[in-house]
Amino acid sequence: MTRPSDSVTEELLHRLADGDLSDAEAEALEASLGEADLARLNGIRRVGDLVRLGAYDAASVLDSERLLASVQAGIEKQAKAGFGSAFRVI
């Protein structure tokens, strides 16, 4: 059964682009897409690609070793202080 183009929601297109549909659901949805829906899907995928590219670029300058050391130091500080110091009496 083919869906009319106006029944293809943004949510469905995002789920398709994100890989959140089962193979059968994705195949059925892709088979029902018209030209306008395909254009919307391609736009969603392009935006996702740009977001990922920006995230990769930002991560490339992140000093992950320094961040990890800071997190570990915070954990050790809390462990030394004891369980009760993590709570505040109001």
C-alpha positions as CSV (number, residue, x, y, z in Angstrom):
1,M,0.0,0.0,0.0
2,T,1.4,3.3,-1.1
3,R,1.0,6.3,1.2
4,P,0.0,9.6,-0.1
5,S,2.9,12.1,0.0
6,D,1.2,14.3,2.7
7,S,1.2,11.3,5.1
8,V,5.0,11.1,5.2
9,T,5.8,13.1,8.3
10,E,9.1,14.9,9.2
11,E,9.5,12.4,12.1
12,L,9.3,9.4,9.7
13,L,11.9,11.0,7.4
14,H,14.2,11.8,10.3
15,R,13.9,8.2,11.6
16,L,14.7,6.9,8.1
17,A,17.7,9.2,7.8
18,D,18.9,8.2,11.3
19,G,18.5,4.5,10.6
20,D,15.9,4.2,13.3
21,L,13.5,2.1,11.2
22,S,13.6,-1.7,10.7
23,D,14.8,-2.8,7.3
24,A,11.2,-3.7,6.3
25,E,9.9,-0.3,7.5
26,A,12.7,1.6,5.7
27,E,12.1,-0.3,2.4
28,A,8.3,0.3,2.6
29,L,8.7,4.0,3.3
30,E,11.4,4.5,0.6
31,A,9.1,2.8,-1.9
32,S,6.3,5.2,-1.0
33,L,8.3,8.4,-1.3
34,G,7.5,10.9,-4.1
35,E,9.9,13.4,-5.5
36,A,9.1,16.1,-2.9
37,D,9.6,13.6,-0.1
38,L,12.9,12.5,-1.5
39,A,14.0,16.1,-1.7
40,R,13.0,16.5,2.0
41,L,14.9,13.4,2.9
42,N,18.0,14.5,1.1
43,G,17.8,17.8,2.8
44,I,17.6,16.1,6.2
45,R,20.6,13.9,5.3
46,R,22.6,17.0,4.2
47,V,21.9,18.8,7.4
48,G,22.9,15.6,9.4
49,D,26.2,15.4,7.4
50,L,27.0,19.1,8.2
51,V,26.3,18.6,11.9
52,R,28.5,15.5,12.0
53,L,31.2,17.4,10.1
54,G,31.1,20.2,12.6
55,A,31.2,17.7,15.5
56,Y,34.2,15.9,14.0
57,D,35.9,19.3,13.5
58,A,35.3,20.4,17.1
59,A,36.4,17.0,18.4
60,S,39.7,17.3,16.5
61,V,40.8,20.2,18.6
62,L,39.5,18.7,21.9
63,D,42.3,17.8,24.4
64,S,40.7,14.5,25.4
65,E,43.6,13.4,27.6
66,R,43.3,16.6,29.6
67,L,39.5,16.3,29.9
68,L,39.8,12.6,31.0
69,A,42.5,13.6,33.6
70,S,40.2,16.3,34.9
71,V,37.3,13.9,35.2
72,Q,39.4,11.3,36.9
73,A,40.8,13.9,39.4
74,G,37.2,14.9,40.2
75,I,36.2,11.3,40.8
76,E,39.2,10.7,43.1
77,K,38.5,13.9,45.0
78,Q,34.9,12.7,45.7
79,A,36.2,9.3,46.7
80,K,38.6,10.8,49.2
81,A,36.0,13.1,50.6
82,G,33.6,10.3,51.3
83,F,30.0,9.6,50.4
84,G,28.4,12.2,52.6
85,S,30.3,15.1,51.0
86,A,28.5,14.7,47.8
87,F,25.3,15.8,49.5
88,R,24.3,19.1,50.9
89,V,21.8,19.7,53.7
90,I,19.2,22.3,52.8
